[in-house]
Amino acid sequence: MNMDPSVVTLLLTNGVIKQVFSEVLKRRRVQLKDLRESLVKTPEFKPLLTVHRNLGQTREEASATIREQAAEPAVQEQVEAAVQKLKGAKLIEERAASIKDFNTYYVTEDGLNAERELRLATTL
């Protein structure tokens, strides 16, 4: 499969989309709420956050802060926009649930091929 050059550009130039794709790829399938919670820990999402983690927080407090961060509208908008672009490029698919947070995203065969081609292209 030869990847569409616009997909390559999208993955190489947009850090948020690249991070969302990497997370879905790494997990093979992930629910939207878990995707957002894992992404708020990455540098691409730090500028969007209004709630910040304190160094002295207990594990439970830190988990609550991460859930708060993941629920921030800016984070939700960025993740959902990235998901839509990746779905449009056919790199991921969605299995819808009755509650949006429980929609599950998984990598497609095209997504696996794209990841392989990108890895080969970036190592040359």
C-alpha positions as CSV (number, residue, x, y, z in Angstrom):
1,M,0.0,0.0,0.0
2,N,1.3,3.5,-0.9
3,M,0.2,6.0,1.6
4,D,-1.5,9.2,0.5
5,P,1.0,12.0,0.9
6,S,-1.5,14.1,2.7
7,V,-1.8,11.4,5.4
8,V,2.0,11.4,5.7
9,T,2.1,15.1,6.1
10,L,-0.8,15.0,8.6
11,L,1.1,12.5,10.8
12,L,4.5,14.2,10.5
13,T,3.4,17.8,11.0
14,N,0.5,17.7,13.5
15,G,1.8,16.7,17.0
16,V,-1.7,16.2,18.5
17,I,-2.9,13.9,15.6
18,K,0.4,12.0,15.7
19,Q,0.1,11.5,19.5
20,V,-3.5,10.3,19.2
21,F,-2.6,7.9,16.4
22,S,0.4,6.6,18.4
23,E,-1.7,6.0,21.5
24,V,-4.4,4.1,19.5
25,L,-1.6,2.2,17.7
26,K,0.1,1.3,20.9
27,R,-3.0,0.0,22.6
28,R,-4.6,-1.4,19.4
29,R,-8.0,-0.3,20.8
30,V,-8.9,2.3,23.4
31,Q,-12.0,3.9,24.8
32,L,-12.3,7.7,24.3
33,K,-12.1,8.5,28.0
34,D,-8.9,6.4,28.4
35,L,-7.4,8.0,25.3
36,R,-8.0,11.5,26.7
37,E,-6.6,10.5,30.2
38,S,-3.4,9.1,28.7
39,L,-2.9,12.1,26.3
40,V,-3.1,14.8,29.0
41,K,0.2,13.4,30.3
42,T,2.0,14.2,27.0
43,P,3.8,17.5,26.1
44,E,1.4,18.2,23.2
45,F,-1.5,18.7,25.6
46,K,0.2,20.6,28.4
47,P,-0.6,24.1,26.9
48,L,-4.3,23.2,26.8
49,L,-4.6,22.5,30.5
50,T,-6.0,24.8,33.1
51,V,-5.8,22.2,35.9
52,H,-2.3,21.3,36.9
53,R,-0.9,18.5,39.0
54,N,0.8,19.4,42.3
55,L,4.0,17.5,43.1
56,G,2.8,16.6,46.6
57,Q,-0.4,14.8,45.5
58,T,-1.2,11.3,46.5
59,R,-1.8,8.7,43.8
60,E,-5.6,9.1,44.2
61,E,-5.4,12.9,44.0
62,A,-3.1,12.6,40.9
63,S,-5.7,10.3,39.2
64,A,-8.5,12.7,40.0
65,T,-6.4,15.6,38.5
66,I,-5.8,13.5,35.4
67,R,-9.5,12.8,35.0
68,E,-10.2,16.6,35.5
69,Q,-7.6,17.5,32.9
70,A,-9.1,14.9,30.4
71,A,-12.5,16.5,30.9
72,E,-11.4,20.0,30.0
73,P,-13.2,21.2,26.9
74,A,-10.0,22.2,25.0
75,V,-8.6,18.6,25.5
76,Q,-11.9,17.0,24.4
77,E,-12.1,19.2,21.3
78,Q,-8.5,18.5,20.3
79,V,-8.8,14.7,20.8
80,E,-12.2,14.5,19.0
81,A,-10.9,16.6,16.1
82,A,-7.8,14.3,15.8
83,V,-10.0,11.2,16.0
84,Q,-12.2,12.5,13.2
85,K,-9.1,13.2,10.9
86,L,-7.7,9.8,11.6
87,K,-11.0,8.2,10.9
88,G,-11.3,10.2,7.7
89,A,-7.9,8.9,6.6
90,K,-9.0,5.4,7.5
91,L,-6.2,4.9,9.9
92,I,-8.5,4.1,12.8
93,E,-12.1,3.0,13.2
94,E,-14.8,3.6,15.8
95,R,-17.0,1.2,17.6
96,A,-19.8,3.5,18.9
97,A,-21.3,3.1,22.4
98,S,-24.4,4.6,23.9
99,I,-22.2,6.9,26.0
100,K,-19.7,8.9,23.9
101,D,-16.8,8.4,26.5
102,F,-17.1,4.6,25.9
103,N,-16.7,4.7,22.2
104,T,-13.8,2.4,21.3
105,Y,-11.2,3.3,18.7
106,Y,-9.0,0.7,17.1
107,V,-6.3,0.8,14.5
108,T,-7.1,-0.5,11.0
109,E,-5.1,-2.5,8.6
110,D,-4.3,0.7,6.7
111,G,-3.2,2.3,10.0
112,L,-0.8,-0.6,10.7
113,N,0.5,-0.3,7.1
114,A,0.9,3.5,7.5
115,E,2.8,3.1,10.8
116,R,5.1,0.6,9.1
117,E,5.7,2.9,6.1
118,L,6.3,5.9,8.4
119,R,8.8,4.0,10.5
120,L,10.7,2.9,7.4
121,A,10.6,6.4,5.9
122,T,11.9,8.0,9.1
123,T,14.8,5.6,9.6
124,L,16.2,6.2,6.1
